[in-house]
Amino acid sequence: MGLWDSYQMRIRRKRRVLRALRKSRELRCMQDNTHRIRPGDILLATTVRNEQIRLPYFLQYYRSLGVNHFLFVDNDSTDGVQGYLSDMPDVSVWHTRGSYKRATYGVDWINYLLRRYAHGHWSLVVDPDEFFIYPFCDTRPIRALTDWLDTSQIRSFAAMLLDMYPKGRIDEVPYQAGQDPLEIAHWFDGGNYTIKRNNRYGNLWIQGGPRARVFFADKPKLAPALNKIPLVKWHRKYAFVSSTHMLLPRGLNQVYETNGGEKASGILLHTKFLDTFGEKAAEEIKRRQHYGRSVEYTAYANSLKDRPELWCKWSEKYINWRQLEIMGLMSKGNWA
């Protein structure tokens, strides 16, 4: 990258930070436990809207991994999210009626909270339907991973989004609050992925899986991106640009080897496809708050009319992280 390109990236990053500060005016703190955050704590930030049914297991899962504090942005939920989260000492909550779309799909709000509370902390940014797994996650807490990353002087950690789905119709088995969603949606596509390099930001761009295969079969280039960088040793000068697909400074996106080796990476098990999905898709079409006038949710709704099954004869049943490493979907790199 030349000097002019580097200068443009610095300006773009500073604008992102300023935008986050401006958008912070839309946030109203409803529950502030940030005084409980201690040096070295691992934080998790997320934006939610009408996801109360998912939160019991979501919180249980990430607490068991070793997350110390949760930063929630509630985008005007109507299902009792704030009441459910009240009185939890490891949770802080902000409410906003602001436009999710005009906040760069929630990124501006998250950038602000990370800038204010996460400087110097390892921080996870995930959605309520995403479950982070990493090498040895069955025997080692997330602090073991972040300690190794610190020792290796690595500031960001990649995880491919892996769409999980049930065998049979999506709406066939009802999901219950507190239930592990993988009890229902435990199948995934083992292949069917494309990958290319984004020359502007230096990150990898991954597409494919059941969403490309079923919902975007005629227009695979419009299928959602599956590349994410959800775990970062945050600095107040950093900023996410598009969801957790890419960050600035640009070097944080180089989470892969270019000389033939492998860097350690993880997976985000994406449990969107439960029986709650149809109602969620219909709501998001009406709101039109997602990328490209909610083109993704429009594709979902159009296909859901035919009650499609995402499972096919090539589907793989999820076992554990070692299975995904053997399949080449994640890697332990040189972490032993």
JOJORA-V774548 format. One record per backbone hydrogen bond with DSSP energy under -1.0 kcal/mol. CO is the residue of the C=O (numbers start at 1). NH is the residue of the N-H. Records with the same first field share a line. If there is no record, write none. Layout:
CO: NH / NH
This chain:
2: 6
3: 7
4: 8
5: 9
6: 10
7: 11
8: 12
9: 13
10: 14
11: 15
12: 16
13: 17
14: 18
15: 19
16: 20
17: 21
18: 22
19: 23
20: 24
22: 25
23: 26
24: 27
28: 95
31: 93
33: 36
34: 37
38: 41
42: 68 / 69
43: 124
44: 71
45: 126
46: 73
48: 75
51: 54
54: 58
55: 59
56: 60
57: 61
58: 62
59: 63
60: 64
61: 65
62: 66 / 67
65: 142
69: 44
70: 92
71: 46
72: 94
73: 48
74: 76 / 96
80: 84
81: 85
82: 86
85: 88
88: 91
90: 70
92: 72
93: 30 / 31
94: 74
95: 28
99: 103
100: 105 / 106
101: 104
103: 108
104: 107
106: 110
107: 111
108: 112
109: 113
110: 114
111: 115
112: 116
113: 117
114: 118
118: 121
121: 234
122: 43
123: 232
124: 45
127: 130
129: 271
131: 269
133: 267
134: 137
136: 139 / 140
141: 144
142: 146
143: 147
144: 148
145: 149
146: 150
147: 151
148: 152
149: 154
150: 153
155: 233
157: 231
158: 266
160: 268
162: 270
165: 187
169: 172
176: 179
180: 183
181: 184 / 185
186: 318
187: 165
188: 316
192: 209
194: 207
196: 205
198: 202
203: 198
205: 196
206: 226
207: 194
209: 213
210: 214
211: 216
219: 222
220: 223
226: 161
228: 159
230: 125
231: 157
232: 123 / 234
234: 120
235: 238
239: 248
242: 245
244: 229
246: 241
248: 239
249: 252
250: 253
251: 254
253: 255
266: 160
267: 133
268: 162
269: 131
270: 164
272: 274
274: 277
276: 280
277: 281
278: 282
279: 283
280: 284
281: 285
282: 286
283: 287
284: 288
290: 294
291: 295
294: 298
295: 299
296: 300
297: 301
298: 302
299: 303
300: 304
303: 306
304: 307
312: 315
316: 188
320: 324
321: 325
322: 326
323: 327
324: 329
325: 328
331: 265
332: 335
